[in-house]
Amino acid sequence: MTMSALVAELRETLPTGHLLVDGDMSPFTTDSSPGVAGTPCAVVVAITTADVSAALAWASRHDIAVVARGAGTGVSGGALAADGALTISLARMTDVVEIHPEDRFAVVQPGVTVDELDRLAGSHELMYAPDPASSATASIGGTIATNAGGLRCLSHGVTADAVSALTVVLADGRVLHTGTRSRKNVAGYDLTRLFVGSEGTLGVITEATVRLVPRPRGNQVTFSASFPDLTSAARAVSEVMRGAQTPEILELIDRTTANLIEDFSPSGLNRDAAGTLIGLLIGGDASTTELMRDLMEHHGAISFAAADDDHLLDARKKAFPALEANGMGVGWVASDSAVPPSRLPELLAFVEQESAREKRTVAVVAHAGDGNIHAAISASSDVDDMSRAHDLAQRIAQKAVELGGTVTGEHGIGSLKTDLLDIAFDEVARNVHHAVKAALDPKGILAPGRAIGVAGTR
Ligand SMILES: Cc1cc2nc3c(=O)[nH]c(=O)nc-3n(C[C@H](O)[C@H](O)[C@H](O)COP(=O)(O)OP(=O)(O)OC[C@H]3O[C@@H](n4cnc5c(N)ncnc54)[C@H](O)[C@@H]3O)c2cc1C
């Protein structure tokens, strides 16, 4: 059968208007990574679980690769369209099915944005805690598939900690329900967690039951502390994490990032400091802020400022758009390693030392309390130079693993970082990943080659 005959067959199984071909597919091919999109055979714009099930049953029958996509804000190329593959967009599955304030959970379709869910939770004085800096547009399905982190994940956990049940369409079109609505559940394996962070390689999430937490109350103070070097800032982070009072948010930006943000949108950041910590304290009083000031100054902060509005956090959230405006993705290689917070000084010292050795600009922004750094490594368009920048990204990832951490803290491997898998997994871990993949997707049609590096069988 020709591809157009196959696509015609798929069209017959879907409601009118749910299948796009040719030029209509273009809004569904790229993501926020620098990767180059392929040309899909078609795009299914799903509205129901049944649409996804029909599409996957068709793809499985005909050995067609499938790429799931949410909002396309991913930065590792996981949602990039692939040549000849079927893209399934979940972006229009935007129903908030239920909110149960008394049980503190919500049931949502995958296309609901993170901010929309948090806004609705807020009307019950609750909060959906995971808040990637892309929360205005990132989808619940995409953030579950990548196990997204965010600013306040320091105090409330990452996306995995907020997911209690999922509806997932498996590669052959069967519909799997994992987890429960109860707060506790130990029946069987934790299949819910298996799908969190699976980057579209094990199934397509079509509904999620997520936990809500009480919205923190009390006095809110944001603070910034500027340091003459990154290592001192990182030591201050480590000291904060040793203490009894964890700030709601604790982020780090380096001098390069602060200047990119100031050039992009003046925000009052210190352009001269080597590192600036930005934090949020909730529920304390003046003495809490003074304790934080003392701690920062003890670790060498050259200035400390407190504010009762969000302008410092807003400035931090502009880091990625500011980098993008300066050629992120064309002239930069992104790295997303994470380490235990006490090892952050060593990781940052390594980044500083290697960038100085190579005379290369590296812009660092970090979910510092979580030990998760985003280092954007500058490169020219010259192929060799780009390759050396990738080598540096690999060395940072290797160092993070040596320090007890990981090659990717929240952005995932996607299609662009599979070179890091050999650093992330030993042979046994790789084999177990491949066995799980083979059990759930024996034909290898879901995101072939991506996330865990298993190619399709076709
Ligand atoms: C400005 C900016 C700031 C960012 N800040 C953060 C941050 O602070 N923390 C963070 O973690 N990330 C951040 N990101 C990265 C990105 O927003 C996250 O990875 C997010 O989770 C992706 O969600 P999405 O809906 O856009 O997913 P997409 O980009 O569409 O897809 C991401 C991956 O999930 C898979 N997928 C999507 N939906 C489904 C589904 N329903 N079922 C199965 N698989 C699916 C895709 O196949 C792909 O592998 C940022 C990105 C930008 C552009």
PDBQT file of the ligand as one rigid body, heavy atoms in Angstrom, charges set to zero:
ROOT
HETATM    1  C1  LIG A 501      11.361  29.467  27.835  1.00  0.00    +0.000 C 
HETATM    2  C2  LIG A 501      11.452  28.027  28.257  1.00  0.00    +0.000 A 
HETATM    3  C3  LIG A 501      11.655  27.734  29.600  1.00  0.00    +0.000 A 
HETATM    4  C4  LIG A 501      11.714  26.415  30.017  1.00  0.00    +0.000 A 
HETATM    5  N1  LIG A 501      11.885  26.151  31.343  1.00  0.00    +0.000 NA
HETATM    6  C5  LIG A 501      11.845  24.881  31.778  1.00  0.00    +0.000 A 
HETATM    7  C6  LIG A 501      11.954  24.597  33.183  1.00  0.00    +0.000 A 
HETATM    8  O1  LIG A 501      12.074  25.487  34.021  1.00  0.00    +0.000 OA
HETATM    9  N2  LIG A 501      11.902  23.291  33.556  1.00  0.00    +0.000 N 
HETATM   10  C7  LIG A 501      11.756  22.271  32.646  1.00  0.00    +0.000 A 
HETATM   11  O2  LIG A 501      11.692  21.112  33.049  1.00  0.00    +0.000 OA
HETATM   12  N3  LIG A 501      11.672  22.518  31.321  1.00  0.00    +0.000 NA
HETATM   13  C8  LIG A 501      11.704  23.782  30.867  1.00  0.00    +0.000 A 
HETATM   14  N4  LIG A 501      11.599  24.039  29.528  1.00  0.00    +0.000 N 
HETATM   15  C9  LIG A 501      11.469  22.909  28.579  1.00  0.00    +0.000 C 
HETATM   16  C10 LIG A 501       9.996  22.504  28.259  1.00  0.00    +0.000 C 
HETATM   17  O3  LIG A 501       9.087  23.547  28.518  1.00  0.00    +0.000 OA
HETATM   18  C11 LIG A 501       9.606  21.262  29.057  1.00  0.00    +0.000 C 
HETATM   19  O4  LIG A 501      10.389  20.163  28.631  1.00  0.00    +0.000 OA
HETATM   20  C12 LIG A 501       8.131  20.867  28.954  1.00  0.00    +0.000 C 
HETATM   21  O5  LIG A 501       7.904  19.821  29.857  1.00  0.00    +0.000 OA
HETATM   22  C13 LIG A 501       7.691  20.427  27.565  1.00  0.00    +0.000 C 
HETATM   23  O6  LIG A 501       6.265  20.432  27.530  1.00  0.00    +0.000 OA
HETATM   24  P1  LIG A 501       5.507  20.496  26.125  1.00  0.00    +0.000 P 
HETATM   25  O7  LIG A 501       4.055  20.376  26.361  1.00  0.00    +0.000 OA
HETATM   26  O8  LIG A 501       5.936  21.673  25.362  1.00  0.00    +0.000 OA
HETATM   27  O9  LIG A 501       6.041  19.168  25.441  1.00  0.00    +0.000 OA
HETATM   28  P2  LIG A 501       6.628  18.931  23.977  1.00  0.00    +0.000 P 
HETATM   29  O10 LIG A 501       7.798  19.808  23.730  1.00  0.00    +0.000 OA
HETATM   30  O11 LIG A 501       5.539  18.983  22.986  1.00  0.00    +0.000 OA
HETATM   31  O12 LIG A 501       7.119  17.424  24.110  1.00  0.00    +0.000 OA
HETATM   32  C14 LIG A 501       8.166  17.110  24.986  1.00  0.00    +0.000 C 
HETATM   33  C15 LIG A 501       8.348  15.587  25.035  1.00  0.00    +0.000 C 
HETATM   34  O13 LIG A 501       7.206  14.970  25.622  1.00  0.00    +0.000 OA
HETATM   35  C16 LIG A 501       6.587  14.047  24.713  1.00  0.00    +0.000 C 
HETATM   36  N5  LIG A 501       5.155  14.212  24.899  1.00  0.00    +0.000 N 
HETATM   37  C17 LIG A 501       4.455  15.386  24.858  1.00  0.00    +0.000 A 
HETATM   38  N6  LIG A 501       3.172  15.161  25.165  1.00  0.00    +0.000 NA
HETATM   39  C18 LIG A 501       3.040  13.825  25.397  1.00  0.00    +0.000 A 
HETATM   40  C19 LIG A 501       1.959  12.981  25.767  1.00  0.00    +0.000 A 
HETATM   41  N7  LIG A 501       0.735  13.460  25.966  1.00  0.00    +0.000 N 
HETATM   42  N8  LIG A 501       2.197  11.648  25.912  1.00  0.00    +0.000 NA
HETATM   43  C20 LIG A 501       3.440  11.155  25.737  1.00  0.00    +0.000 A 
HETATM   44  N9  LIG A 501       4.500  11.892  25.381  1.00  0.00    +0.000 NA
HETATM   45  C21 LIG A 501       4.302  13.217  25.222  1.00  0.00    +0.000 A 
HETATM   46  C22 LIG A 501       7.097  14.430  23.342  1.00  0.00    +0.000 C 
HETATM   47  O14 LIG A 501       7.115  13.317  22.479  1.00  0.00    +0.000 OA
HETATM   48  C23 LIG A 501       8.494  14.937  23.668  1.00  0.00    +0.000 C 
HETATM   49  O15 LIG A 501       9.363  13.840  23.803  1.00  0.00    +0.000 OA
HETATM   50  C24 LIG A 501      11.575  25.352  29.066  1.00  0.00    +0.000 A 
HETATM   51  C25 LIG A 501      11.377  25.653  27.723  1.00  0.00    +0.000 A 
HETATM   52  C26 LIG A 501      11.312  26.953  27.302  1.00  0.00    +0.000 A 
HETATM   53  C27 LIG A 501      11.077  27.248  25.853  1.00  0.00    +0.000 C 
ENDROOT
TORSDOF 0
